[in-house]
């Protein structure tokens, strides 16, 4: 079984994913979010996701599903 965990690094604005085999992957949040079409609501939600659920943030970024997640958040906005 491959076990991994992730932490948000506020000094680097990155998500650091570490495996128990001691491999470390650093995802730069600025680069991961570059080119996304966001609103203030979805931008705040992305930041909260990186801080509160960094492994899910990393999964979305690596699987290329971040824009779909942002679009889903924006569709929930009530005007």
Order of alpha helices (4+ residues) and beta strands (2+ residues): beta-beta-beta-alpha-alpha-alpha-alpha
